[in-house]
Structures are given as structure tokens and as C-alpha cells.
Amino acid sequence: MGVKHGRDYEGILTDLTAAIGRIPDRYVFFEMDAEEWGRLGEPEQLEVDEALAEDLFYALGEESVIPVGSGVVIYDKDQHRIHILIGEEELTFVPLI
């Protein structure tokens, strides 16, 4: 299902991939540990981040708040944004329109 959006889907995924890349322990979402993550090369880590971004985009259509490692990803349907936070600090957001 995914979230409602007016922007190009590929552009949203690119921005969301970069945004979740700011969560240092995002690999925990896939039940990986730091050692497993570290063994992946940069291209493989990017692939995992892209898969996570896609999973989140669709999951946020059902659940508006999803924990990702030490961060949280929040779909704000009123502002048409996906917010990425660690604790109370907003790291960034991805506009959907």
C-alpha cells in the first residue's frame, strides 16, 4: 500500500535511503549485529539501506511509527513527510509532495 505521495517514487526512495543512512545502527532492523554490518562492503550496505527504505515506505502505510535501530521513522500524513529521529532529535525528513 505505501504512503500517499505526489513526488516521484524513485526520488522519495533515494531521499529515504539517504535519510535512514543517518541512523548508525539501522542494521538492527534486519537483525544484524555491528560485526555482520561491518563485513558488508559499501555497495552491499547501500543495497540493504535501499531495501530498508522500500520496506519502510510500504510499512508506513499501515504503521505510522516504526523503530529502526536507535532511531524512529514516522509518517506524518498531515505534513506529507516522513520524519527520521533519534531520541527527540530530528535528523531529517523526506517530503512526499
Beta strands, then each sheet from edge to edge (+ up, - down):
strand 1: 65-68
strand 2: 71-76
strand 3: 81-86
strand 4: 89-95
sheet 1: 1+ 2- 3+ 4-
end
